[in-house]
Amino acid sequence: MRTLVRLKQLALEVPCSMWRDGCCWNFSLRRLQSNMSMLKHLTSKITATGPISVAEYMREALTNPVSGYYVKNDMLGVDGDFITSPEISQIFGELLGVWCVSEWMAAGKSSVLQLVELGPGRGSLTSDILRVFSQLKAVLGKVDLSVHLVEISPKLSQVQADCLTTDQTQAFDGDDVPVYRSGTTNTGLPVYWYRQIEDVPRGFSIFIAHEFIDALPIHKFQEGEKRHHVEVCPEGGVIVQKLSNRIAEDGGAALIADYGHDGTKTDTFRGFKGHQLHNVLEAPGTADLTADVDFSYLRKMTEDHVTCLGPITQQSFLKNMGIDTRLQILLRSCPDSSSRAQLMHGYDILMNPEKMGHRFHFFSVLSRSRLAAIKATLLPVAGFTELRLH
């Protein structure tokens, strides 16, 4: 194999090209002047050390500490570059909250429960999950509950703090401190922010990774004489390994939701800006770069330390979680037609196969003891088993 795409030269007067879907994109780098800081950095880097891989390009464009896309932007929502399921409907986060409680119960009701979200966006998903936790206080009992957010963007961490907390959070300076922000949620729980998953305390945890792995750097290769495209996301594999080790040793579960495939696609690298497809080489640092998640690769990286379920479509998962019943309850409580129309619109986006219903998939990582519990007690894993109402 050899690297498929390399940025051989990044100078203002030199046209660039990239191979994708059998087509070559050519354009003048004059168009990259909207983000001169990133362009200058990449130009200097390539001039000094030579060609860079797609993975390194993604890493710089997305997470460079000075001008990376995720570091300096609030890219979510109608006014951003893309919108996620938690921003579309509260039902999505509520059902994931039910899933968290269900797996905590099925695993034996540990006295400690850490909710850990990787890449929490604007905090909407965690907020909806915590609302469910509050509604299920009688079920959770006296469990020691805490919230842990893994977020590299200072800007987004402040947006999350504004969403989740009522009082001012405390920020800690220094790149070497494990916790760089802390506070108390609107529901009275301690919440902490970290830059990497290694800094999250050990203990029984439910990990949520929603539209997180798709943004991690990928390597692109060509294989064989016919030059079949291959995409590999090593960082995604490493993260799943870390989750698997923690779940195997400390208990808990992970729920990964993302657009992806089960080893069936090979060329998915693309950019998004203003809710539109965007040339990945144009204006680096100003657009989202992403690639579909290969769930078959993630499964291999768990190395049989845990049990994996999925991927299944978002439509199937949410239907199994009872989205239709929850929708009817909310519709009956809506005071006006506009609110009901908004609920129905959100439901359609989440469930329609032509929209998010078949585009997104759910994948779970569970301890091997959970599999034994399924066989012994017939307690299915919520969302991955057809819901039967009696």
Contacts in CASP RR format, 6 or more apart in sequence:
PFRMAT RR
TARGET T0000
AUTHOR 0000-0000-0000
METHOD contacts of the structure
MODEL  1
MRTLVRLKQLALEVPCSMWRDGCCWNFSLRRLQSNMSMLKHLTSKITATG
PISVAEYMREALTNPVSGYYVKNDMLGVDGDFITSPEISQIFGELLGVWC
VSEWMAAGKSSVLQLVELGPGRGSLTSDILRVFSQLKAVLGKVDLSVHLV
EISPKLSQVQADCLTTDQTQAFDGDDVPVYRSGTTNTGLPVYWYRQIEDV
PRGFSIFIAHEFIDALPIHKFQEGEKRHHVEVCPEGGVIVQKLSNRIAED
GGAALIADYGHDGTKTDTFRGFKGHQLHNVLEAPGTADLTADVDFSYLRK
MTEDHVTCLGPITQQSFLKNMGIDTRLQILLRSCPDSSSRAQLMHGYDIL
MNPEKMGHRFHFFSVLSRSRLAAIKATLLPVAGFTELRLH
1 221 0 8 1.000
1 222 0 8 1.000
1 223 0 8 1.000
1 224 0 8 1.000
1 230 0 8 1.000
2 221 0 8 1.000
2 222 0 8 1.000
3 53 0 8 1.000
3 54 0 8 1.000
3 219 0 8 1.000
3 220 0 8 1.000
3 221 0 8 1.000
4 19 0 8 1.000
4 54 0 8 1.000
4 220 0 8 1.000
4 221 0 8 1.000
4 222 0 8 1.000
4 227 0 8 1.000
4 229 0 8 1.000
4 230 0 8 1.000
5 18 0 8 1.000
5 19 0 8 1.000
5 53 0 8 1.000
5 54 0 8 1.000
5 220 0 8 1.000
6 51 0 8 1.000
6 52 0 8 1.000
6 53 0 8 1.000
6 54 0 8 1.000
7 16 0 8 1.000
7 42 0 8 1.000
7 46 0 8 1.000
7 51 0 8 1.000
7 52 0 8 1.000
7 57 0 8 1.000
7 281 0 8 1.000
8 46 0 8 1.000
8 51 0 8 1.000
9 16 0 8 1.000
9 46 0 8 1.000
10 16 0 8 1.000
10 29 0 8 1.000
10 39 0 8 1.000
10 42 0 8 1.000
10 43 0 8 1.000
10 46 0 8 1.000
11 29 0 8 1.000
11 43 0 8 1.000
12 29 0 8 1.000
12 30 0 8 1.000
12 32 0 8 1.000
12 33 0 8 1.000
13 28 0 8 1.000
13 29 0 8 1.000
13 30 0 8 1.000
14 29 0 8 1.000
15 26 0 8 1.000
15 27 0 8 1.000
15 28 0 8 1.000
15 29 0 8 1.000
16 25 0 8 1.000
16 26 0 8 1.000
16 27 0 8 1.000
16 29 0 8 1.000
16 281 0 8 1.000
17 24 0 8 1.000
17 25 0 8 1.000
17 26 0 8 1.000
18 24 0 8 1.000
18 25 0 8 1.000
18 279 0 8 1.000
18 280 0 8 1.000
18 281 0 8 1.000
20 267 0 8 1.000
20 269 0 8 1.000
20 270 0 8 1.000
20 280 0 8 1.000
21 267 0 8 1.000
25 279 0 8 1.000
25 281 0 8 1.000
27 279 0 8 1.000
27 281 0 8 1.000
27 282 0 8 1.000
29 39 0 8 1.000
31 282 0 8 1.000
31 283 0 8 1.000
32 39 0 8 1.000
32 282 0 8 1.000
32 283 0 8 1.000
32 284 0 8 1.000
33 39 0 8 1.000
34 283 0 8 1.000
34 286 0 8 1.000
35 67 0 8 1.000
35 283 0 8 1.000
35 284 0 8 1.000
35 285 0 8 1.000
35 286 0 8 1.000
37 66 0 8 1.000
37 67 0 8 1.000
38 60 0 8 1.000
38 61 0 8 1.000
38 64 0 8 1.000
38 67 0 8 1.000
38 68 0 8 1.000
38 284 0 8 1.000
38 285 0 8 1.000
38 286 0 8 1.000
39 284 0 8 1.000
41 60 0 8 1.000
41 64 0 8 1.000
41 66 0 8 1.000
41 67 0 8 1.000
42 52 0 8 1.000
42 57 0 8 1.000
42 60 0 8 1.000
42 284 0 8 1.000
45 52 0 8 1.000
45 60 0 8 1.000
46 52 0 8 1.000
52 60 0 8 1.000
53 219 0 8 1.000
53 220 0 8 1.000
54 217 0 8 1.000
54 218 0 8 1.000
54 219 0 8 1.000
54 220 0 8 1.000
54 269 0 8 1.000
55 217 0 8 1.000
55 218 0 8 1.000
55 219 0 8 1.000
55 234 0 8 1.000
56 217 0 8 1.000
57 284 0 8 1.000
58 216 0 8 1.000
58 217 0 8 1.000
58 218 0 8 1.000
58 289 0 8 1.000
59 217 0 8 1.000
60 68 0 8 1.000
60 284 0 8 1.000
61 68 0 8 1.000
61 69 0 8 1.000
61 284 0 8 1.000
61 285 0 8 1.000
61 289 0 8 1.000
62 68 0 8 1.000
62 69 0 8 1.000
62 70 0 8 1.000
62 215 0 8 1.000
62 217 0 8 1.000
62 285 0 8 1.000
62 288 0 8 1.000
62 289 0 8 1.000
63 69 0 8 1.000
63 70 0 8 1.000
63 71 0 8 1.000
63 152 0 8 1.000
64 71 0 8 1.000
64 285 0 8 1.000
65 71 0 8 1.000
67 285 0 8 1.000
68 285 0 8 1.000
69 75 0 8 1.000
69 285 0 8 1.000
69 286 0 8 1.000
69 287 0 8 1.000
69 288 0 8 1.000
69 289 0 8 1.000
70 152 0 8 1.000
70 153 0 8 1.000
70 156 0 8 1.000
70 215 0 8 1.000
71 152 0 8 1.000
71 153 0 8 1.000
71 154 0 8 1.000
71 155 0 8 1.000
72 153 0 8 1.000
72 155 0 8 1.000
73 153 0 8 1.000
73 155 0 8 1.000
74 80 0 8 1.000
74 122 0 8 1.000
74 155 0 8 1.000
74 156 0 8 1.000
74 159 0 8 1.000
75 81 0 8 1.000
75 82 0 8 1.000
75 288 0 8 1.000
76 82 0 8 1.000
76 83 0 8 1.000
76 84 0 8 1.000
76 87 0 8 1.000
76 121 0 8 1.000
76 122 0 8 1.000
77 83 0 8 1.000
77 84 0 8 1.000
77 87 0 8 1.000
77 122 0 8 1.000
80 274 0 8 1.000
80 275 0 8 1.000
81 272 0 8 1.000
81 273 0 8 1.000
81 274 0 8 1.000
81 275 0 8 1.000
81 287 0 8 1.000
81 288 0 8 1.000
82 272 0 8 1.000
82 274 0 8 1.000
82 275 0 8 1.000
82 288 0 8 1.000
83 275 0 8 1.000
84 121 0 8 1.000
84 124 0 8 1.000
84 125 0 8 1.000
84 210 0 8 1.000
84 211 0 8 1.000
85 92 0 8 1.000
85 93 0 8 1.000
85 210 0 8 1.000
85 257 0 8 1.000
85 314 0 8 1.000
85 350 0 8 1.000
85 356 0 8 1.000
85 360 0 8 1.000
86 92 0 8 1.000
86 93 0 8 1.000
86 123 0 8 1.000
86 124 0 8 1.000
86 125 0 8 1.000
86 128 0 8 1.000
86 210 0 8 1.000
87 122 0 8 1.000
87 124 0 8 1.000
88 346 0 8 1.000
88 349 0 8 1.000
88 350 0 8 1.000
88 356 0 8 1.000
89 343 0 8 1.000
89 346 0 8 1.000
89 347 0 8 1.000
89 349 0 8 1.000
89 350 0 8 1.000
90 128 0 8 1.000
91 318 0 8 1.000
91 323 0 8 1.000
91 326 0 8 1.000
91 327 0 8 1.000
91 330 0 8 1.000
91 343 0 8 1.000
91 347 0 8 1.000
91 350 0 8 1.000
92 125 0 8 1.000
92 128 0 8 1.000
92 318 0 8 1.000
92 350 0 8 1.000
93 124 0 8 1.000
93 125 0 8 1.000
93 128 0 8 1.000
93 129 0 8 1.000
93 132 0 8 1.000
94 128 0 8 1.000
94 129 0 8 1.000
94 131 0 8 1.000
94 132 0 8 1.000
94 326 0 8 1.000
95 318 0 8 1.000
95 321 0 8 1.000
95 322 0 8 1.000
95 323 0 8 1.000
95 326 0 8 1.000
96 125 0 8 1.000
96 128 0 8 1.000
96 129 0 8 1.000
96 208 0 8 1.000
96 210 0 8 1.000
96 255 0 8 1.000
97 128 0 8 1.000
97 129 0 8 1.000
97 132 0 8 1.000
97 133 0 8 1.000
98 132 0 8 1.000
98 321 0 8 1.000
98 382 0 8 1.000
99 255 0 8 1.000
99 321 0 8 1.000
99 382 0 8 1.000
99 383 0 8 1.000
100 115 0 8 1.000
100 129 0 8 1.000
100 132 0 8 1.000
100 133 0 8 1.000
100 206 0 8 1.000
100 208 0 8 1.000
100 255 0 8 1.000
101 132 0 8 1.000
101 133 0 8 1.000
101 136 0 8 1.000
101 139 0 8 1.000
101 140 0 8 1.000
102 382 0 8 1.000
103 206 0 8 1.000
103 252 0 8 1.000
103 253 0 8 1.000
103 366 0 8 1.000
103 370 0 8 1.000
103 381 0 8 1.000
103 382 0 8 1.000
104 110 0 8 1.000
104 113 0 8 1.000
104 140 0 8 1.000
104 143 0 8 1.000
104 204 0 8 1.000
104 206 0 8 1.000
104 252 0 8 1.000
105 139 0 8 1.000
106 370 0 8 1.000
106 373 0 8 1.000
106 379 0 8 1.000
106 381 0 8 1.000
107 204 0 8 1.000
107 251 0 8 1.000
107 252 0 8 1.000
107 253 0 8 1.000
107 367 0 8 1.000
107 369 0 8 1.000
107 370 0 8 1.000
107 373 0 8 1.000
109 143 0 8 1.000
110 143 0 8 1.000
110 204 0 8 1.000
110 251 0 8 1.000
110 252 0 8 1.000
111 142 0 8 1.000
111 143 0 8 1.000
111 144 0 8 1.000
112 143 0 8 1.000
112 144 0 8 1.000
112 203 0 8 1.000
112 204 0 8 1.000
113 140 0 8 1.000
113 143 0 8 1.000
113 144 0 8 1.000
113 145 0 8 1.000
113 146 0 8 1.000
113 204 0 8 1.000
113 205 0 8 1.000
113 206 0 8 1.000
114 145 0 8 1.000
114 146 0 8 1.000
114 147 0 8 1.000
114 148 0 8 1.000
114 200 0 8 1.000
114 201 0 8 1.000
114 203 0 8 1.000
114 204 0 8 1.000
114 205 0 8 1.000
114 206 0 8 1.000
115 126 0 8 1.000
115 129 0 8 1.000
115 130 0 8 1.000
115 133 0 8 1.000
115 145 0 8 1.000
115 146 0 8 1.000
115 147 0 8 1.000
115 148 0 8 1.000
115 205 0 8 1.000
115 206 0 8 1.000
115 208 0 8 1.000
116 148 0 8 1.000
116 149 0 8 1.000
116 150 0 8 1.000
116 197 0 8 1.000
116 200 0 8 1.000
116 205 0 8 1.000
116 206 0 8 1.000
116 207 0 8 1.000
116 208 0 8 1.000
117 123 0 8 1.000
117 125 0 8 1.000
117 126 0 8 1.000
117 147 0 8 1.000
117 148 0 8 1.000
117 149 0 8 1.000
117 150 0 8 1.000
117 207 0 8 1.000
117 208 0 8 1.000
117 209 0 8 1.000
117 210 0 8 1.000
118 150 0 8 1.000
118 197 0 8 1.000
118 207 0 8 1.000
118 208 0 8 1.000
118 209 0 8 1.000
118 212 0 8 1.000
118 239 0 8 1.000
119 149 0 8 1.000
119 150 0 8 1.000
119 151 0 8 1.000
119 156 0 8 1.000
119 209 0 8 1.000
119 210 0 8 1.000
119 212 0 8 1.000
120 126 0 8 1.000
120 149 0 8 1.000
120 150 0 8 1.000
120 151 0 8 1.000
120 156 0 8 1.000
120 160 0 8 1.000
121 151 0 8 1.000
121 156 0 8 1.000
121 159 0 8 1.000
121 160 0 8 1.000
122 156 0 8 1.000
122 159 0 8 1.000
122 160 0 8 1.000
122 163 0 8 1.000
123 149 0 8 1.000
123 159 0 8 1.000
123 160 0 8 1.000
123 163 0 8 1.000
123 164 0 8 1.000
124 163 0 8 1.000
125 208 0 8 1.000
125 210 0 8 1.000
126 147 0 8 1.000
126 149 0 8 1.000
126 160 0 8 1.000
126 164 0 8 1.000
126 208 0 8 1.000
127 163 0 8 1.000
127 164 0 8 1.000
127 186 0 8 1.000
129 208 0 8 1.000
130 147 0 8 1.000
130 164 0 8 1.000
130 185 0 8 1.000
130 186 0 8 1.000
130 187 0 8 1.000
130 189 0 8 1.000
131 187 0 8 1.000
133 140 0 8 1.000
133 145 0 8 1.000
133 187 0 8 1.000
133 189 0 8 1.000
134 187 0 8 1.000
145 189 0 8 1.000
146 189 0 8 1.000
146 190 0 8 1.000
146 191 0 8 1.000
146 192 0 8 1.000
147 164 0 8 1.000
147 185 0 8 1.000
147 189 0 8 1.000
147 190 0 8 1.000
147 191 0 8 1.000
147 192 0 8 1.000
148 191 0 8 1.000
148 192 0 8 1.000
148 194 0 8 1.000
148 200 0 8 1.000
148 201 0 8 1.000
148 205 0 8 1.000
149 157 0 8 1.000
149 160 0 8 1.000
149 191 0 8 1.000
149 192 0 8 1.000
149 193 0 8 1.000
149 194 0 8 1.000
150 193 0 8 1.000
150 194 0 8 1.000
150 195 0 8 1.000
150 196 0 8 1.000
150 197 0 8 1.000
150 200 0 8 1.000
151 157 0 8 1.000
151 160 0 8 1.000
151 193 0 8 1.000
151 194 0 8 1.000
151 195 0 8 1.000
152 195 0 8 1.000
157 180 0 8 1.000
157 181 0 8 1.000
157 193 0 8 1.000
160 193 0 8 1.000
161 169 0 8 1.000
161 181 0 8 1.000
161 183 0 8 1.000
161 193 0 8 1.000
164 185 0 8 1.000
164 186 0 8 1.000
164 191 0 8 1.000
165 183 0 8 1.000
165 184 0 8 1.000
165 185 0 8 1.000
165 186 0 8 1.000
165 191 0 8 1.000
166 184 0 8 1.000
166 186 0 8 1.000
167 183 0 8 1.000
167 184 0 8 1.000
169 181 0 8 1.000
169 182 0 8 1.000
169 183 0 8 1.000
169 191 0 8 1.000
170 181 0 8 1.000
170 182 0 8 1.000
170 183 0 8 1.000
171 180 0 8 1.000
171 181 0 8 1.000
172 179 0 8 1.000
172 180 0 8 1.000
172 181 0 8 1.000
172 182 0 8 1.000
174 180 0 8 1.000
175 195 0 8 1.000
178 194 0 8 1.000
178 199 0 8 1.000
179 192 0 8 1.000
179 193 0 8 1.000
179 194 0 8 1.000
179 199 0 8 1.000
180 193 0 8 1.000
180 194 0 8 1.000
180 195 0 8 1.000
181 192 0 8 1.000
181 193 0 8 1.000
182 190 0 8 1.000
182 191 0 8 1.000
182 192 0 8 1.000
182 193 0 8 1.000
183 190 0 8 1.000
183 191 0 8 1.000
183 192 0 8 1.000
184 190 0 8 1.000
184 191 0 8 1.000
185 191 0 8 1.000
194 200 0 8 1.000
197 239 0 8 1.000
197 242 0 8 1.000
197 243 0 8 1.000
198 242 0 8 1.000
202 246 0 8 1.000
202 249 0 8 1.000
202 250 0 8 1.000
203 246 0 8 1.000
203 250 0 8 1.000
203 251 0 8 1.000
204 250 0 8 1.000
204 251 0 8 1.000
204 252 0 8 1.000
205 246 0 8 1.000
205 247 0 8 1.000
205 250 0 8 1.000
205 251 0 8 1.000
205 252 0 8 1.000
206 252 0 8 1.000
206 253 0 8 1.000
206 254 0 8 1.000
206 255 0 8 1.000
207 243 0 8 1.000
207 246 0 8 1.000
207 247 0 8 1.000
207 252 0 8 1.000
207 253 0 8 1.000
207 254 0 8 1.000
207 255 0 8 1.000
207 365 0 8 1.000
208 254 0 8 1.000
208 255 0 8 1.000
208 257 0 8 1.000
209 239 0 8 1.000
209 254 0 8 1.000
209 255 0 8 1.000
209 256 0 8 1.000
209 257 0 8 1.000
209 258 0 8 1.000
210 256 0 8 1.000
210 257 0 8 1.000
210 258 0 8 1.000
211 257 0 8 1.000
211 258 0 8 1.000
211 259 0 8 1.000
212 256 0 8 1.000
212 258 0 8 1.000
213 233 0 8 1.000
213 236 0 8 1.000
213 239 0 8 1.000
213 256 0 8 1.000
213 258 0 8 1.000
213 293 0 8 1.000
213 298 0 8 1.000
214 258 0 8 1.000
214 259 0 8 1.000
214 260 0 8 1.000
214 290 0 8 1.000
214 291 0 8 1.000
214 292 0 8 1.000
214 293 0 8 1.000
215 288 0 8 1.000
215 289 0 8 1.000
215 290 0 8 1.000
216 233 0 8 1.000
216 235 0 8 1.000
216 236 0 8 1.000
216 239 0 8 1.000
217 233 0 8 1.000
217 235 0 8 1.000
218 231 0 8 1.000
218 232 0 8 1.000
218 233 0 8 1.000
218 269 0 8 1.000
218 291 0 8 1.000
219 231 0 8 1.000
219 232 0 8 1.000
219 233 0 8 1.000
219 234 0 8 1.000
220 229 0 8 1.000
220 230 0 8 1.000
220 231 0 8 1.000
220 269 0 8 1.000
221 229 0 8 1.000
221 230 0 8 1.000
221 231 0 8 1.000
221 232 0 8 1.000
222 228 0 8 1.000
222 229 0 8 1.000
222 230 0 8 1.000
223 229 0 8 1.000
223 230 0 8 1.000
228 266 0 8 1.000
229 266 0 8 1.000
229 267 0 8 1.000
230 266 0 8 1.000
231 266 0 8 1.000
231 267 0 8 1.000
231 268 0 8 1.000
231 269 0 8 1.000
231 291 0 8 1.000
231 292 0 8 1.000
231 294 0 8 1.000
232 294 0 8 1.000
232 297 0 8 1.000
233 291 0 8 1.000
233 293 0 8 1.000
233 294 0 8 1.000
233 297 0 8 1.000
236 298 0 8 1.000
236 301 0 8 1.000
237 297 0 8 1.000
237 298 0 8 1.000
237 301 0 8 1.000
238 301 0 8 1.000
240 254 0 8 1.000
240 256 0 8 1.000
240 298 0 8 1.000
240 301 0 8 1.000
240 302 0 8 1.000
240 365 0 8 1.000
241 301 0 8 1.000
241 302 0 8 1.000
241 303 0 8 1.000
243 254 0 8 1.000
243 365 0 8 1.000
244 301 0 8 1.000
244 302 0 8 1.000
244 303 0 8 1.000
244 305 0 8 1.000
244 306 0 8 1.000
244 365 0 8 1.000
245 305 0 8 1.000
246 252 0 8 1.000
247 253 0 8 1.000
247 254 0 8 1.000
247 305 0 8 1.000
247 306 0 8 1.000
247 365 0 8 1.000
247 366 0 8 1.000
247 367 0 8 1.000
248 305 0 8 1.000
248 306 0 8 1.000
248 367 0 8 1.000
248 368 0 8 1.000
251 367 0 8 1.000
251 369 0 8 1.000
252 366 0 8 1.000
252 367 0 8 1.000
253 364 0 8 1.000
253 365 0 8 1.000
253 366 0 8 1.000
253 367 0 8 1.000
253 370 0 8 1.000
254 364 0 8 1.000
254 365 0 8 1.000
254 366 0 8 1.000
255 362 0 8 1.000
255 363 0 8 1.000
255 364 0 8 1.000
256 293 0 8 1.000
256 295 0 8 1.000
256 298 0 8 1.000
256 362 0 8 1.000
256 363 0 8 1.000
256 364 0 8 1.000
256 365 0 8 1.000
257 314 0 8 1.000
257 317 0 8 1.000
257 360 0 8 1.000
257 361 0 8 1.000
257 362 0 8 1.000
257 363 0 8 1.000
258 292 0 8 1.000
258 293 0 8 1.000
258 360 0 8 1.000
258 361 0 8 1.000
258 363 0 8 1.000
259 292 0 8 1.000
259 293 0 8 1.000
259 359 0 8 1.000
259 360 0 8 1.000
259 361 0 8 1.000
260 268 0 8 1.000
260 292 0 8 1.000
260 293 0 8 1.000
260 294 0 8 1.000
260 295 0 8 1.000
260 311 0 8 1.000
260 360 0 8 1.000
260 361 0 8 1.000
261 292 0 8 1.000
261 293 0 8 1.000
261 294 0 8 1.000
261 295 0 8 1.000
261 311 0 8 1.000
261 361 0 8 1.000
262 294 0 8 1.000
262 295 0 8 1.000
262 296 0 8 1.000
262 311 0 8 1.000
263 294 0 8 1.000
263 295 0 8 1.000
263 296 0 8 1.000
263 297 0 8 1.000
265 292 0 8 1.000
265 294 0 8 1.000
268 291 0 8 1.000
268 292 0 8 1.000
269 280 0 8 1.000
269 289 0 8 1.000
269 290 0 8 1.000
269 291 0 8 1.000
270 277 0 8 1.000
270 278 0 8 1.000
270 280 0 8 1.000
270 289 0 8 1.000
270 290 0 8 1.000
270 291 0 8 1.000
271 277 0 8 1.000
271 278 0 8 1.000
271 279 0 8 1.000
271 280 0 8 1.000
271 287 0 8 1.000
271 288 0 8 1.000
271 289 0 8 1.000
271 290 0 8 1.000
272 278 0 8 1.000
272 287 0 8 1.000
272 288 0 8 1.000
272 290 0 8 1.000
273 283 0 8 1.000
273 286 0 8 1.000
273 287 0 8 1.000
273 288 0 8 1.000
278 287 0 8 1.000
278 288 0 8 1.000
280 287 0 8 1.000
280 289 0 8 1.000
293 361 0 8 1.000
295 310 0 8 1.000
295 311 0 8 1.000
295 361 0 8 1.000
295 363 0 8 1.000
298 308 0 8 1.000
298 363 0 8 1.000
299 308 0 8 1.000
299 363 0 8 1.000
302 308 0 8 1.000
302 365 0 8 1.000
305 368 0 8 1.000
306 365 0 8 1.000
306 366 0 8 1.000
306 367 0 8 1.000
306 368 0 8 1.000
307 365 0 8 1.000
307 366 0 8 1.000
307 367 0 8 1.000
307 368 0 8 1.000
307 370 0 8 1.000
307 371 0 8 1.000
308 363 0 8 1.000
308 364 0 8 1.000
308 365 0 8 1.000
308 366 0 8 1.000
309 363 0 8 1.000
309 364 0 8 1.000
309 366 0 8 1.000
309 381 0 8 1.000
309 384 0 8 1.000
310 361 0 8 1.000
310 362 0 8 1.000
310 363 0 8 1.000
310 364 0 8 1.000
310 384 0 8 1.000
311 361 0 8 1.000
311 362 0 8 1.000
311 363 0 8 1.000
312 361 0 8 1.000
312 362 0 8 1.000
312 383 0 8 1.000
312 384 0 8 1.000
313 353 0 8 1.000
313 357 0 8 1.000
313 358 0 8 1.000
313 360 0 8 1.000
313 361 0 8 1.000
313 362 0 8 1.000
314 350 0 8 1.000
314 351 0 8 1.000
314 356 0 8 1.000
314 357 0 8 1.000
314 358 0 8 1.000
314 359 0 8 1.000
314 360 0 8 1.000
314 361 0 8 1.000
314 362 0 8 1.000
315 350 0 8 1.000
315 351 0 8 1.000
315 352 0 8 1.000
315 353 0 8 1.000
315 357 0 8 1.000
315 358 0 8 1.000
316 383 0 8 1.000
317 362 0 8 1.000
317 383 0 8 1.000
317 384 0 8 1.000
318 350 0 8 1.000
318 351 0 8 1.000
319 351 0 8 1.000
319 387 0 8 1.000
320 382 0 8 1.000
320 383 0 8 1.000
320 384 0 8 1.000
320 385 0 8 1.000
320 386 0 8 1.000
320 387 0 8 1.000
321 382 0 8 1.000
321 383 0 8 1.000
321 387 0 8 1.000
322 387 0 8 1.000
323 347 0 8 1.000
323 350 0 8 1.000
323 351 0 8 1.000
325 389 0 8 1.000
327 343 0 8 1.000
327 344 0 8 1.000
327 347 0 8 1.000
330 343 0 8 1.000
331 340 0 8 1.000
331 343 0 8 1.000
331 344 0 8 1.000
334 340 0 8 1.000
334 343 0 8 1.000
348 355 0 8 1.000
349 355 0 8 1.000
349 356 0 8 1.000
350 356 0 8 1.000
350 357 0 8 1.000
351 357 0 8 1.000
362 383 0 8 1.000
362 384 0 8 1.000
364 381 0 8 1.000
364 384 0 8 1.000
366 381 0 8 1.000
370 381 0 8 1.000
373 379 0 8 1.000
374 380 0 8 1.000
374 381 0 8 1.000
END
